[in-house]
Amino acid sequence: MRRTALAALCLAATAAVSLTGCLPGEDEADSKPKGPFAGLTGGEIADRAVEATSNASSLRMKGDIQDDGSRVGLDMALDKKGRCAGTVSAGGEGEAELRKTADTLYMKYDEKFLRAQDEGSSKAETDAVVDMLAGKWTKTSATGADAEEMAGFCDLDTVLADFEDVDSDATRGRTTTVDGTPALVLHEKEGKDTYTLYVATEGKPYLLKVVSRSADDPGTVTFGDFEKPVPAGAPEGKVIDLDALGG
């Protein structure tokens, strides 16, 4: 069975977002397509949105997803050169800030995040890690084993890989706005799972928001800042070299 455009997106985001209710009127599809994308079916519009978004050289993803039963929040700008900058949180258990340049991954963790990730260690060991790292920038090689998973998420081509060969049968809904940008609502269904896409109606037909009401992968992701530079430079001040510590 073909994968819907939104299902593909949710898988991509999870590899790296609070469910929202339907907007007023969005469940009533236009009986005669008119206005934005006149003459196109919902599936054709979804395919154009997937293509436009996949071709963006950079964008910002923001939202909340479920990953292995835990809530994962992210706010990340990333590009096709492998650079990224943003924050990641896990189940309300703290937050980590990260930046990735061409070859270096920088991360800064708060105390709550470090303690959640250090479960199983003794209190003394955890306290030592918190004292050394909390609120401080660290760096490691982006090609190292410890950074591989996060570094891969920072590559836009990797994140959007599941967009390829999507064949959508979305239906058209009402027009609305997403963060002030005019958008058309599309609806998709795969088995018992339902998905909602919001496609920009001005300029390129980017995906502006996707909502999954899937039992396995519920969540919402918004997209913005298309084609804008990613602020992924090295942090100012002292940076702890984790590779040197490990060596």
C-alpha positions as a printed Julia matrix, in Angstrom:
247×3 Matrix{Float64}:
   0.0    0.0     0.0
   1.29   3.42   -0.85
   2.49   5.64    1.95
   0.65   8.93    2.37
   2.62  12.15    2.24
   1.98  12.83    5.91
   2.85   9.34    7.07
   6.19   9.7     5.3
   6.79  13.03    6.99
   6.0   11.72   10.45
   8.46   8.88    9.97
  11.1   11.36    8.85
  10.56  13.63   11.82
  10.62  10.75   14.29
  13.97   9.59   12.98
  15.4   12.77   14.25
   6.19  16.38   17.13
   0.68  18.03   20.85
  -2.07  16.95   18.68
  -4.31  19.79   17.56
  -8.01  19.71   16.85
  -9.48  20.48   13.46
  -9.74  24.11   12.53
 -13.3   25.41   12.1
 -14.7   24.28    8.79
 -11.68  22.3     7.64
 -13.63  19.03    7.44
 -15.9   20.34    4.7
 -14.17  19.73    1.37
 -14.79  22.09   -1.52
 -17.28  20.43   -3.83
 -15.96  22.39   -6.82
 -12.24  23.21   -6.57
 -11.7   26.91   -7.16
  -9.37  29.67   -6.06
  -5.88  28.41   -5.12
  -4.89  25.32   -7.11
  -8.04  25.52   -9.21
  -8.56  22.39  -11.27
  -6.16  20.25   -9.21
  -7.18  17.32   -7.05
  -6.09  17.07   -3.44
  -3.63  14.35   -4.37
  -2.07  16.49   -7.09
  -1.7   19.39   -4.67
  -0.13  17.14   -2.04
   2.34  15.82   -4.59
   3.31  19.37   -5.57
   3.73  20.3    -1.9
   5.97  17.3    -1.28
   8.08  18.17   -4.3
   8.45  21.84   -3.33
   9.35  21.02    0.26
  11.82  18.32   -0.77
  13.55  20.77   -3.11
  14.04  23.47   -0.46
  17.71  24.0     0.31
  16.91  24.82    3.93
  13.94  25.04    6.28
  12.89  25.05    9.92
  10.98  22.18   11.55
   9.12  22.79   14.78
   6.76  20.56   16.67
   6.08  17.64   18.92
   6.12  13.96   18.02
   5.98  10.6    19.74
   9.05   8.39   19.56
   9.01   4.95   21.22
   6.28   6.05   23.61
   8.0    9.3    24.63
   7.19  12.82   23.55
   9.98  14.51   21.61
   9.94  18.24   21.01
  12.09  19.88   18.39
  12.74  23.28   16.92
  15.41  22.87   14.27
  16.71  24.8    11.28
  18.58  22.56    8.85
  19.89  22.51    5.3
  21.17  20.2     2.58
  24.78  20.96    3.45
  24.37  19.07    6.71
  24.19  22.11    8.96
  21.61  22.54   11.7
  20.81  24.67   14.74
  18.05  24.32   17.28
  16.76  22.51   20.35
  15.54  19.01   21.22
  13.6   17.95   24.32
  12.44  14.52   25.45
   9.24  13.88   27.39
   9.58  17.07   29.4
  12.87  15.8    30.79
  15.07  18.74   29.94
  16.39  20.24   26.75
  19.52  20.12   24.62
  20.67  22.86   22.24
  22.69  21.84   19.23
  24.52  23.18   16.23
  26.28  21.3    13.49
  28.75  22.73   11.02
  30.3   20.75    8.17
  32.38  18.52   10.45
  31.63  19.36   14.09
  28.59  18.78   16.31
  28.12  21.24   19.18
  25.69  20.49   22.01
  24.68  22.15   25.28
  22.53  20.29   27.82
  20.55  21.53   30.8
  20.76  19.66   34.12
  17.38  17.94   33.78
  18.32  16.53   30.38
  21.64  15.19   31.63
  20.09  13.5    34.66
  17.4   11.86   32.51
  20.01  10.51   30.09
  22.26   9.23   32.87
  19.79   6.78   34.4
  21.47   3.67   35.77
  24.56   5.53   36.93
  25.3    6.2    40.57
  24.31   9.56   42.08
  27.96  10.49   42.41
  28.64   9.72   38.74
  25.58  11.65   37.59
  26.42  14.62   39.8
  29.92  14.69   38.3
  28.55  14.69   34.75
  26.08  17.47   35.59
  28.78  19.55   37.26
  31.06  19.19   34.23
  28.56  19.64   31.38
  25.3   21.35   32.44
  24.83  24.66   30.66
  28.15  24.38   28.84
  28.86  23.94   25.16
  30.54  20.73   24.07
  31.87  19.61   20.73
  32.61  16.31   19.03
  33.42  15.12   15.53
  30.24  14.92   13.42
  31.55  11.69   11.9
  32.17   9.99   15.25
  30.05   7.05   16.4
  28.5    9.03   19.28
  27.36  11.83   16.96
  26.26   9.76   13.96
  22.53   9.61   14.72
  22.15  13.29   15.53
  24.42  14.36   12.67
  22.26  12.38   10.24
  19.14  14.18   11.46
  20.83  17.5    10.72
  21.0   16.66    7.0
  17.84  17.84    5.24
  18.2   15.27    2.46
  18.23  12.51    5.06
  15.24  13.88    6.96
  13.15  14.2     3.8
  14.26  10.92    2.22
  10.87   9.28    2.91
   9.2   11.92    0.75
  10.41  10.16   -2.38
   7.84   8.33   -4.53
   4.86   9.48   -2.49
   1.53   8.86   -4.22
  -1.17  10.82   -2.4
  -4.95  10.5    -2.59
  -5.6   13.51   -0.36
  -8.92  15.33   -0.53
  -9.29  19.09   -0.56
 -10.55  21.04    2.44
 -11.07  24.7     3.3
  -8.57  27.54    3.07
  -7.04  28.85    6.31
  -3.77  30.37    7.52
  -0.7   28.94    9.25
   1.26  31.55   11.21
  -0.29  34.21    8.98
   0.47  32.44    5.68
  -2.56  31.54    3.51
  -2.93  27.78    3.18
  -5.17  25.07    1.79
  -6.14  22.16    4.03
  -5.82  18.62    2.67
  -6.98  15.39    4.31
  -5.53  11.91    3.98
  -6.47   8.56    5.48
  -4.58   5.29    5.7
  -6.5    2.56    7.48
  -7.68   3.97   10.81
  -5.06   6.74   10.75
  -5.94  10.24    9.55
  -3.61  13.04    8.5
  -4.03  16.73    7.72
  -1.72  18.78    5.49
  -1.59  22.56    5.19
  -0.15  23.76    1.87
   0.93  27.33    1.11
  -1.27  28.97   -1.51
   1.07  31.9    -2.19
   4.53  31.48   -3.69
   5.85  27.92   -3.8
   3.38  25.3    -2.51
   5.42  24.38    0.55
   4.03  22.18    3.29
   3.41  24.55    6.21
   2.02  22.08    8.74
   1.27  18.39    8.98
  -0.85  16.75   11.68
  -0.89  13.01   12.34
  -3.73  11.37   14.2
  -2.04   8.0    13.96
  -2.14   5.65   16.92
   1.55   4.87   16.48
   2.95   8.24   15.37
   0.67  11.06   16.56
   2.03  14.57   16.37
   2.29  17.9    14.63
   5.15  19.43   12.66
   5.26  22.93   11.2
   7.65  24.12    8.5
   8.96  27.61    7.82
  12.01  29.77    7.11
  12.4   28.14    3.7
  15.68  28.98    1.92
  16.99  31.0     4.89
  20.58  30.56    6.15
  21.01  28.18    9.08
  22.72  29.89   12.09
  25.09  26.99   12.71
  28.35  28.71   13.55
  30.61  27.63   16.4
  29.5   28.91   19.84
  31.41  31.78   21.38
  33.49  31.28   24.48
  34.8   28.08   26.04
  33.75  24.79   24.41
  34.5   21.4    26.01
  36.1   18.99   23.54
  34.5   15.61   24.27
  36.75  13.8    21.82
  39.82  15.01   23.73
  38.29  13.9    27.03
  37.55  10.49   25.6
  41.05  10.11   24.25
